[in-house]
Amino acid sequence: MSLTSDALKAIHDRAGTAPVRLGLILGSGLGHLAQAVDGVAIPYADLPGFPHAAVSGHNPHLHIGTLEGVRVAVFGAREHYYEKGNPAAMRRALDVLKRLGATDLILTNAAGSMRPDVPPGDLMLLSDHINYSGLNPLIGEPTDARFVPMTDAHNPDLRAALRASAQAVGIDIKDGVYAWYSGPSFETPAEIRMLKMLGADAVGMSTVPEIILARFFGLRCAAISTITNMAAGMSDEKISHEHTKAMAPLGAAKLERILRHFLATLR
Ligand code: HPA
């Protein structure tokens, strides 16, 4: 058996075989929502091919169960490119998500803002992204399926639904373009000035490789950033991972309200 079918079997054994409607990847400081899933939490270590995410502030469990009446698979952690240099680290996990029956994937992350009108604590609904890393998780994929169109990678219908949910719960959320920077060092002020000129509104170290993989597997995607800091050179505040973790909960509470409303509309 392949790693994917071994992981699927491990999930089916513990969580049952009812299909999952939607996947949710949680970024730094957003773990609270995983605890709200009524179901089982399976350690990634028990799932063949899943990453062994080691970044502090993340919870390496797959939570399968219901949230707001919808059967979901919540990924409590992701492996970032900067951990081991593997842009395809989440490939197996996303393959499994698709095989569990999911049609949609919502991704969340912590990001630095390049927009003065989107300060720390605010949320940004990604309208598109720039793969500034130049890396691609599909390099080495031998089939023609590797030529994945990315025009509507951030699905217009999902974005409209998330926007409507934000409005319904009274939370202001701006649209913006996310630039993927490899990390783990943060950007220089000159790099941020460049990314702004290129049309980016936020910068972070995740999400883009997962969207490429998710599109490869045929999942519809949308992503929301919680802004934890102004990007390098844009404020006097010192940028650090500690700061990211400390600030993420500010946006997390808003994000949770939007996602709960959004899920309830899928019921
Ligand atoms: N840059 C990159 N990644 C980030 C940042 C940032 O400023 N803030 C949170 N994640």
Residues whose N, C-alpha, C, O or C-beta is under 5 A from the ligand:
A	BS01	HPA	A110 A111 G112 V203 G204 M205 T228 A231 T244
